[in-house]
Amino acid sequence: MVHNAYDSFELLANSPNKIDAIESYGSKLLVACSDGALRIYAPESTISDKSPPSDYHNHGDQLRKEPYALARTVNGFSRKPILSMKVLASRELLLSLSESIAFHRLPNLETIAVLTKAKGANVFDWDDKRGFLCFARQKRVCIFRHDGGRGFVEVKDFGVSDTVKSMSWCGENICLGIRKEYWILNAINGALSQIFPSGRLAPPLVVSLPSGELLLWKDNIGVFVDQNGKHLQAEKLCWSEAPSVVVIQKSYAIALLPRRIEIRSLRVPYSLIQAVVLQNVRHLIESNNAIIAALSNSVCALFPVPLGAQIVQLTASGNFEEALALCKLLPPEDSNLRAAKEGSIHIRYAHYLFDNGSYEEAMEQFLASQVDITYVLSLYPSIVLPKTSMVPEPEKLIDISPDAPYLSRGSSGLSDDMESSPDFDEHSALESKKMSHNTLMALIKYLQKRRYSIIEKATSEGTDEVVLDAVGDNYGAYDSSRFKKSSKGRGNIVINSSAREMAAILDTALLQAALLTGQTSAALELLESVNYCDLKICEEILQKWNHYSALLELYKCNGMHREALKLLHQLVEESNQSQPELNPKFKPESIIEYLKPLCGTDPMLVLEFSMLVLESCPTQTIELFFVRGIFLQTWSTLI
């Protein structure tokens, strides 16, 4: 069992007569007894009001969690035992099934109609939306329509092969449990379509779901079908024993079993939520706010535990999916509470998954929680982040283990403790590297999913700043210190920009995660696009790990062309010396290619660095000089 979804409370004890049927009407209990009387019970706290019977019902009233006392007795309500009753609240009617079917006006219980054709009926179902009644007697199925007031009009009468044991409306059709089989009856033309056999031990049981679908029982197994009897899913709802009655209330199915009442979730895998030990229960019905269980001479009610309390129970026990499902049932007016609870549960669920090695699933929960990326990145101590106001202090982060062994230190893939331990064998090192790689891959996917909206916001914020600066330049209406920007390029952060700070944190972390997992091409792709990587942090990392192609792109995207060309020249020189630790792909032509786009913007820089490759690449350099007009531009600059 997962948690307590319902609290059991005895409403009525020691009924003077055996209870044949029971219903609720507002806060009242309508109890049909074996002596033919209908007894109306009300909360003890309301009996002292001495209100007339017609005032007993309040449309907004519900069953109360307190002892009930007799408020009124209607003697001779029925000459024969009542098999079942149903309150038709939308029409203020009570339907009773005894030797026939009768309708009584509520709340005064005046009999307004008796369907003589229903004599001998054993089962019925009411379609409240259309006002249609279907019932079965012997080997016939009859359909009547309520035409308002006291009138009921016969619509159809169909013959079937045997006595109907259970029935329910399903759209414009009727699902029938006949002998050991289920059938769909077309309510217009009477055509019968077989669904499948019922169980061997228990009679057929048809249960309608709020969605319009059906649950059909084969002994202790419930099968989901649509309104035409077609199977909906492979999963089945299983009870410990065959139920005699099943009631659906919100997200739960409540079943009456021989020795107890079981409550199961209506979400796959249909877990057992709670079992209530109540023996000799004869009737189980749904009221407006509770489940009523009637024994021979007493009545108990199962009152739902408040959703907030259920959510707390489920979260504490680690049943996060069930807790999130219950959050969806919180009333619309509690939308802020719902969002807060969902966010908190998603975060706790994410930590649980992360601790148990389900890293990608954990990131999905962090994504659903809408928590700041800084919170998630605090799980990755090996990733260096920019020092900004956006990074929370570690002690402010809840549920984060201080000794998380998930990540590598530097690029080794091993923690410091592991590296220093003499007992750390090769297999453990391999497992640690694998775990570190998996956690980082999950982080990359998470950051990529968050990146679009964050970068879009940062870019938009940057555009707004350009407009404000233009207005400030024209009219002098803005403080020149409002925005602190660097002229070096797009990678520099605007200090007063929260969106750009967040973008810088994300891109800096994403670059490191890509490098730590060996995805050099992904790191290059990031730097070649619009990015907000922190220059200082990324420069140090790329230099330390000898990722020179990425370092060149970092300089380039930040407008640091002199630094890029110096590095490129150094790499060309070292490449010529054929040092084995360097990739010999850097050639003098690389400098020429880098200089080409700069001819129109920085001719002096082009002239300076082209001299370095004039001897090794004379043709390309001369072409750069004359075709691209470097001499003319340089001369005009000097003049």
C-alpha positions in Angstrom: 0.0 0.0 0.0 1.2 3.5 -0.9 -0.7 5.9 1.3 -4.0 6.7 2.8 -6.3 8.1 0.2 -9.5 7.7 2.3 -10.4 7.9 6.0 -13.1 5.5 7.2 -15.8 6.9 9.5 -18.9 5.2 10.9 -21.9 7.4 10.1 -24.7 5.2 11.4 -24.6 2.3 13.9 -27.3 -0.1 15.0 -30.0 0.4 12.4 -33.3 -1.1 13.8 -33.9 -2.9 10.5 -31.7 -4.6 7.9 -30.5 -2.2 5.2 -31.7 -3.2 1.7 -30.4 -0.2 -0.3 -28.8 3.2 0.4 -28.3 6.5 -1.4 -27.2 10.0 -0.4 -29.0 13.3 -1.1 -26.9 16.3 -0.1 -25.9 15.7 3.4 -28.6 13.2 4.1 -28.6 9.4 3.9 -31.6 7.7 2.3 -31.8 4.2 3.8 -34.3 1.6 2.5 -35.0 -1.0 5.2 -36.3 -4.5 5.2 -39.6 -3.4 6.8 -40.5 -1.4 3.7 -39.7 2.0 5.3 -37.4 4.6 3.9 -35.4 6.3 6.7 -33.7 9.6 6.3 -30.7 10.2 8.4 -29.0 13.6 8.9 -25.9 14.8 10.7 -26.6 15.0 14.4 -25.5 18.6 14.5 -28.4 19.6 12.1 -31.2 17.7 13.8 -31.6 20.3 16.5 -32.4 22.9 13.8 -36.0 21.5 13.6 -36.2 22.4 10.0 -39.1 21.2 8.0 -38.4 18.2 5.7 -38.5 20.4 2.6 -35.6 22.4 3.9 -33.4 19.4 4.7 -31.5 19.6 1.5 -29.0 22.2 0.5 -27.7 21.8 -3.0 -24.2 22.7 -1.9 -24.3 20.4 1.1 -22.3 17.2 1.4 -21.9 14.2 3.6 -20.4 15.2 6.9 -17.8 13.4 8.9 -19.9 13.0 12.1 -22.5 10.6 13.5 -25.9 10.6 11.9 -29.3 10.4 13.5 -32.8 9.7 12.3 -34.5 12.7 10.9 -37.6 11.3 9.2 -39.2 7.9 8.5 -41.4 7.3 5.4 -43.4 4.1 6.3 -44.7 1.9 3.6 -42.3 3.4 1.0 -42.2 0.0 -0.7 -44.2 -3.2 -0.4 -41.3 -5.4 -1.4 -37.6 -5.1 -0.7 -35.8 -2.4 -2.6 -33.0 -3.8 -4.7 -31.3 -0.4 -5.4 -31.8 3.3 -5.5 -30.3 6.2 -7.4 -30.6 10.0 -6.9 -31.0 11.8 -10.2 -29.7 15.1 -8.7 -30.0 17.2 -11.9 -33.8 16.4 -12.0 -34.4 16.3 -8.3 -35.7 12.7 -8.5 -35.1 9.5 -6.6 -35.3 6.3 -8.7 -36.1 3.1 -6.8 -36.0 -0.5 -8.1 -38.3 -3.0 -6.3 -41.1 -5.0 -7.8 -40.9 -2.3 -10.6 -39.2 1.0 -11.1 -40.6 4.1 -9.4 -39.7 7.8 -9.5 -40.1 10.0 -6.4 -39.9 13.8 -6.3 -37.2 15.1 -4.0 -37.1 16.2 -1.2 -40.7 15.3 -0.3 -40.5 11.8 -1.8 -43.8 12.1 -3.6 -44.2 9.2 -6.1 -44.6 10.8 -9.6 -44.3 7.7 -11.9 -44.2 4.0 -11.8 -43.1 2.0 -14.8 -45.3 -1.0 -14.8 -43.4 -2.5 -17.7 -40.4 -2.6 -15.4 -42.1 -5.3 -13.2 -39.5 -8.0 -12.6 -36.6 -5.7 -13.6 -33.3 -6.7 -11.9 -30.8 -4.1 -13.2 -30.9 -0.5 -14.7 -28.7 2.4 -15.7 -29.4 6.1 -16.1 -28.0 8.4 -18.8 -28.2 11.8 -17.0 -27.1 13.8 -20.0 -29.9 12.6 -22.3 -32.5 11.6 -19.6 -32.6 8.0 -20.8 -33.3 5.0 -18.6 -32.4 1.4 -19.7 -33.4 -1.6 -17.6 -33.4 -5.4 -18.0 -36.2 -7.8 -17.1 -36.1 -11.5 -17.9 -34.7 -11.6 -21.5 -35.7 -8.1 -22.5 -33.9 -4.7 -22.5 -36.2 -1.6 -22.4 -35.3 2.0 -22.9 -37.4 5.0 -21.6 -36.9 8.7 -21.9 -37.8 11.3 -19.3 -39.8 14.0 -21.1 -39.8 16.4 -18.2 -42.2 16.7 -15.3 -43.9 13.4 -14.5 -43.7 11.9 -18.0 -41.6 8.9 -19.1 -41.9 7.7 -22.7 -41.0 4.2 -23.9 -38.4 4.4 -26.7 -37.2 0.8 -27.5 -37.7 -2.8 -26.4 -35.2 -5.4 -27.5 -34.9 -9.1 -26.8 -31.6 -10.7 -25.7 -30.4 -14.3 -25.3 -30.5 -14.6 -21.5 -30.9 -12.7 -18.2 -28.8 -9.5 -18.0 -26.6 -9.4 -14.9 -24.9 -6.0 -15.5 -25.5 -3.0 -17.8 -24.2 0.5 -18.5 -24.7 3.2 -21.1 -21.7 3.8 -23.3 -22.5 6.7 -25.6 -25.6 5.8 -27.6 -25.0 2.1 -27.0 -25.5 -0.1 -24.0 -22.9 -2.6 -22.7 -24.5 -5.8 -21.3 -23.2 -8.6 -19.2 -25.2 -11.6 -20.1 -24.6 -15.0 -18.5 -20.8 -15.3 -19.0 -20.3 -12.8 -21.9 -20.2 -9.1 -22.6 -22.1 -7.6 -25.5 -22.6 -4.1 -27.1 -26.3 -3.4 -27.8 -27.0 -0.8 -30.4 -29.7 1.3 -28.8 -31.2 2.3 -32.1 -31.6 -0.9 -34.0 -31.0 -3.5 -31.3 -28.0 -5.1 -33.1 -25.8 -7.1 -30.7 -22.0 -7.3 -31.0 -20.0 -9.7 -28.8 -17.0 -8.4 -27.0 -15.4 -11.3 -25.0 -16.4 -13.8 -22.4 -16.5 -12.9 -18.7 -14.7 -14.8 -16.0 -15.4 -18.3 -14.8 -16.0 -17.6 -11.2 -17.7 -14.2 -10.9 -20.7 -12.8 -12.8 -20.0 -10.1 -15.4 -19.6 -6.6 -14.1 -19.7 -3.5 -16.3 -18.3 -0.2 -14.9 -18.5 3.1 -16.8 -15.6 5.5 -16.6 -15.9 9.3 -16.6 -14.2 9.4 -20.0 -17.0 7.3 -21.5 -14.9 4.2 -21.7 -15.7 1.0 -19.9 -14.1 -1.4 -17.5 -15.2 -5.0 -18.0 -14.3 -7.6 -15.4 -13.0 -11.1 -15.9 -13.0 -12.4 -12.3 -10.4 -10.2 -10.6 -9.1 -8.6 -13.9 -10.5 -5.3 -15.3 -10.2 -4.8 -19.1 -10.4 -1.3 -20.6 -12.6 -1.0 -23.8 -14.1 1.9 -25.7 -17.7 2.5 -26.4 -17.7 0.0 -29.2 -16.1 -2.7 -27.1 -12.6 -2.4 -28.7 -9.6 -3.0 -26.4 -7.8 0.2 -25.5 -4.6 -1.0 -23.9 -2.6 -4.0 -23.0 -2.4 -3.1 -19.3 -5.1 -4.5 -17.0 -6.4 -3.5 -13.6 -6.1 -6.5 -11.2 -7.6 -6.9 -7.8 -6.6 -9.5 -5.1 -10.1 -11.1 -5.5 -13.0 -10.8 -7.8 -15.0 -7.6 -6.9 -18.8 -7.5 -6.6 -18.9 -3.7 -7.0 -16.5 -1.2 -8.4 -16.9 2.6 -8.0 -14.9 5.2 -9.8 -14.0 8.5 -8.0 -11.6 10.9 -9.5 -8.2 9.1 -10.0 -9.2 6.0 -8.0 -11.1 2.8 -8.5 -12.7 1.5 -5.3 -13.7 -2.2 -5.2 -15.9 -4.2 -2.8 -14.2 -7.6 -2.2 -15.4 -10.4 0.0 -13.3 -9.4 3.0 -12.2 -5.8 2.4 -12.4 -2.7 0.2 -9.5 -2.1 -2.1 -8.5 1.3 -3.6 -6.3 1.3 -6.6 -4.9 4.1 -8.8 -6.3 4.5 -12.3 -2.9 5.2 -13.6 -0.7 2.5 -15.0 0.5 0.2 -13.3 -2.8 0.6 -11.3 -1.0 0.2 -7.9 -2.8 -0.8 -4.8 -3.2 2.5 -2.8 -5.1 1.4 0.3 -7.1 -1.5 1.7 -9.9 -0.9 4.2 -10.9 -3.9 6.3 -14.7 -3.9 6.4 -16.5 -7.2 6.5 -20.0 -8.0 5.4 -20.4 -4.9 3.3 -23.5 -5.3 1.2 -23.6 -2.0 -0.8 -20.9 0.3 -2.1 -21.9 3.6 -3.8 -20.5 7.0 -4.6 -21.9 10.1 -3.0 -21.1 13.7 -3.9 -17.9 13.7 -1.7 -17.4 10.2 -0.3 -17.8 6.5 -0.8 -20.6 5.0 1.2 -20.3 1.4 2.4 -23.5 -0.1 3.9 -23.4 -3.2 6.1 -26.5 -5.1 7.3 -27.3 -2.6 10.1 -24.7 0.1 9.9 -23.2 2.6 7.4 -19.6 3.7 7.0 -18.2 6.4 4.7 -14.8 6.7 3.1 -13.9 10.4 3.0 -11.1 11.4 0.7 -7.9 12.6 2.5 -7.2 16.2 1.4 -5.2 16.3 -1.8 -2.4 18.3 -0.2 -2.0 15.7 2.5 -2.0 12.9 0.0 0.6 14.7 -2.1 2.9 15.0 1.0 2.5 11.3 1.8 3.3 10.2 -1.7 6.3 12.5 -2.0 7.7 11.4 1.3 7.4 7.7 0.3 9.1 8.3 -3.1 5.9 7.8 -5.2 6.6 10.9 -7.2 4.5 10.0 -10.3 1.4 9.5 -8.2 2.1 12.8 -6.3 2.4 14.7 -9.6 -0.8 13.1 -10.9 -2.7 14.3 -7.8 -1.3 17.8 -8.3 -3.3 17.9 -11.5 -6.5 17.5 -9.5 -6.0 20.6 -7.3 -8.7 23.1 -8.0 -8.0 25.9 -10.5 -8.1 28.6 -7.9 -5.1 26.9 -6.3 -2.9 27.3 -9.4 -0.1 28.9 -7.6 -0.1 26.2 -4.9 -0.2 23.6 -7.6 2.7 25.1 -9.5 4.8 25.3 -6.3 4.0 21.7 -5.3 4.7 20.4 -8.8 8.0 22.2 -9.0 9.1 20.9 -5.6 8.1 17.3 -6.4 9.9 17.5 -9.8 13.1 18.6 -8.0 12.9 15.8 -5.4 12.1 13.3 -8.1 15.1 14.5 -10.1 17.5 14.1 -7.2 16.1 10.6 -6.5 16.7 9.6 -10.2 20.1 11.2 -10.2 21.2 9.4 -7.1 20.0 6.1 -8.6 21.9 6.5 -11.9 18.9 7.6 -14.1 20.6 10.8 -15.3 18.6 11.6 -18.4 15.3 11.0 -16.6 16.6 13.2 -13.8 17.3 16.0 -16.2 13.8 15.7 -17.6 12.4 16.3 -14.1 14.7 19.3 -13.6 13.5 20.6 -16.9 9.9 20.1 -15.8 10.5 21.9 -12.5 11.7 25.0 -14.4 14.5 25.4 -11.8 17.4 27.7 -12.7 20.2 26.0 -14.6 22.6 27.1 -11.8 20.7 24.7 -9.4 21.4 21.8 -11.8 25.0 22.8 -12.4 25.7 22.7 -8.7 25.6 18.9 -9.1 28.6 19.2 -11.3 31.6 20.5 -9.2 34.1 19.9 -12.0 32.4 22.6 -14.2 33.7 26.1 -13.7 31.1 28.8 -13.9 31.4 32.6 -14.3 31.3 34.5 -11.0 28.0 36.3 -11.3 25.0 37.1 -9.1 23.1 34.3 -10.8 25.1 31.4 -9.1 23.5 30.4 -5.8 25.6 29.6 -2.7 25.9 25.9 -2.1 24.2 26.0 1.3 21.1 27.5 -0.3 20.6 24.4 -2.5 18.3 21.8 -1.0 18.8 18.1 -1.2 22.2 18.2 -2.8 24.7 15.6 -1.6 28.0 17.3 -0.6 30.0 14.2 -1.4 28.6 13.6 -4.9 31.1 11.3 -6.7 29.6 11.7 -10.1 32.0 13.8 -11.9 35.6 14.0 -13.0 38.1 16.5 -11.7 39.7 18.1 -14.7 39.7 15.8 -17.6 40.8 12.6 -15.9 37.3 11.3 -15.2 38.3 10.4 -11.6 37.6 12.2 -8.3 40.5 13.5 -6.2 39.8 10.9 -3.5 39.8 8.1 -6.1 43.0 9.2 -7.5 44.7 9.2 -4.1 43.3 5.8 -3.0 45.8 2.9 -3.3 43.0 0.4 -3.4 41.3 2.0 -6.4 41.6 -0.6 -9.1 41.3 -0.3 -12.9 37.7 -1.7 -12.9 36.5 1.0 -10.5 38.2 3.7 -12.5 36.5 2.5 -15.6 33.1 2.5 -13.9 33.7 6.0 -12.5 34.6 7.3 -16.0 31.5 5.7 -17.4 29.3 7.2 -14.8 31.0 10.6 -15.2 30.4 10.4 -19.0 26.8 9.5 -18.6 26.1 12.3 -16.1 27.7 14.8 -18.5 25.8 13.5 -21.5 22.6 14.0 -19.6 23.6 17.5 -18.7 24.4 18.3 -22.3 20.9 17.3 -23.4 19.4 19.3 -20.6 21.4 22.4 -21.4 20.5 22.1 -25.1 16.8 22.0 -24.3 17.1 25.1 -22.1 19.4 26.9 -24.5 17.0 28.2 -27.2 14.8 30.2 -24.8 17.7 31.6 -22.8 19.8 32.6 -25.8 16.7 34.2 -27.4 16.0 36.2 -24.3 19.7 37.3 -24.1 19.8 38.3 -27.7 16.6 40.2 -27.4 17.9 42.0 -24.4 21.1 42.9 -26.3 19.0 44.4 -29.1 17.1 46.5 -26.6 20.4 47.8 -25.3 21.5 48.9 -28.8 18.3 50.8 -29.2 18.7 52.5 -25.8 22.3 53.4 -26.6 21.3 54.9 -29.9 18.6 57.0 -28.2 21.1 58.0 -25.5 23.6 59.1 -28.1 21.1 61.2 -29.9 19.4 62.8 -27.0 21.8 62.5 -24.1 18.9 61.3 -22.0 20.6 58.2 -20.6 23.4 57.7 -18.2 26.5 56.5 -20.1 27.3 54.1 -17.3 24.0 52.3 -17.6 25.4 49.4 -19.6 29.0 48.3 -19.3 29.9 46.7 -22.6 33.1 45.6 -24.3 33.8 46.4 -27.9 35.6 43.2 -28.5 32.6 41.1 -29.6 29.5 39.2 -28.9 30.9 36.9 -26.3 31.3 39.6 -23.5 28.6 39.8 -20.9 26.7 42.9 -20.1 27.1 43.2 -16.4 23.7 44.5 -15.7 22.0 41.9 -17.8 20.5 38.9 -16.0 19.5 37.2 -19.3 23.0 37.5 -20.6 24.5 36.3 -17.3 22.3 33.2 -17.5 23.3 32.7 -21.2 27.0 33.0 -20.2 26.6 30.4 -17.5 24.8 28.0 -19.8 27.2 28.3 -22.8 30.3 28.1 -20.5 29.0 24.9 -18.9 27.9 23.5 -22.2 31.3 24.0 -23.8 33.0 22.3 -20.8 30.6 19.4 -20.9 31.2 18.9 -24.6 35.0 18.9 -24.1 34.8 16.5 -21.1 32.9 14.0 -23.2 35.2 14.2 -26.1 32.8 16.1 -28.4 35.3 18.6 -29.8 33.2 19.1 -32.9 30.2 20.1 -30.8 32.4 22.6 -28.9 33.5 24.1 -32.2 30.0 24.3 -33.5 28.9 26.1 -30.3 31.7 28.7 -30.7 31.0 29.2 -34.4 27.4 30.2 -33.6 26.1 33.1 -31.5 27.3 32.2 -28.0 27.9 33.8 -24.6 30.8 31.7 -23.4 32.8 33.3 -20.7 36.1 34.4 -22.3 38.5 34.0 -19.3 37.2 30.6 -18.1 37.0 29.1 -21.6 40.4 30.5 -22.6 42.1 28.9 -19.6 40.3 25.5 -20.1 41.1 25.4 -23.9 44.7 26.3 -23.3 45.1 23.8 -20.5 43.6 21.0 -22.6 45.3 22.0 -25.9 42.1 22.5 -27.8 43.6 25.0 -30.1 41.0 25.0 -32.9 38.3 25.8 -30.3 40.6 28.5 -28.7 41.0 30.1 -32.1 37.3 30.2 -32.6 36.8 31.6 -29.1 39.2 34.5 -29.9 37.5 35.0 -33.3 34.0 35.2 -31.9 35.1 37.7 -29.4 36.8 39.9 -32.0 40.2 39.2 -30.5 41.9 38.8 -33.9 45.4 39.8 -32.9 45.4 37.1 -30.2 44.0 34.6 -32.6 46.6 35.4 -35.2 49.4 35.2 -32.7 48.2 31.8 -31.6 47.8 30.6 -35.2 51.3 31.8 -36.1 52.7 29.9 -33.0 50.8 26.8 -34.1 52.1 27.0 -37.6 55.7 27.4 -36.3 55.3 24.4 -33.9 53.6 22.4 -36.6 56.6 23.0 -38.9 58.8 21.6 -36.1 56.6 18.5 -36.2 56.2 18.2 -32.4 54.3 14.9 -31.9 51.9 16.2 -29.3 50.5 18.8 -31.7 48.2 18.2 -34.7 50.2 19.2 -37.8 47.2 20.6 -39.5 48.1 24.2 -39.0 49.8 25.6 -42.1 50.7 29.1 -43.3 47.7 29.0 -45.5 45.6 29.0 -42.4 46.8 32.5 -41.6 45.9 33.7 -45.1 42.4 32.3 -44.8 42.0 34.0 -41.4 43.2 37.3 -42.8 40.8 37.4 -45.8 37.7 38.5 -43.9 39.7 41.2 -42.1 40.9 43.1 -45.2 38.0 45.5 -45.2 37.9 46.1 -41.4 41.5 46.0 -40.1 44.0 46.4 -43.0 46.9 47.3 -40.7 46.4 44.0 -38.8 46.3 42.2 -42.2 49.5 43.9 -43.3 51.3 43.1 -40.1 50.5 39.4 -40.1 50.7 38.8 -43.8 54.4 39.7 -43.6 54.9 36.6 -41.4 53.8 34.3 -44.3 55.1 36.3 -47.2 58.1 34.0 -47.6 56.3 30.7 -47.2 53.2 31.8 -49.2 54.2 34.5 -51.6 51.5 34.0 -54.2 48.6 34.0 -51.7 50.1 37.0 -49.9 50.6 39.0 -53.1 47.0 38.1 -54.0 45.8 39.3 -50.6 47.7 42.6 -51.1 46.5 43.5 -54.6 43.3 41.7 -55.2 41.9 42.8 -51.9 43.5 46.2 -52.1 45.4 46.1 -48.9 48.1 48.5 -50.0 45.5 51.1 -51.1 43.6 50.8 -47.8 46.8 50.9 -45.8 48.1 54.0 -47.7 44.8 55.8 -47.2 44.9 55.0 -43.5 48.5 56.3 -43.1 47.6 59.5 -45.0 
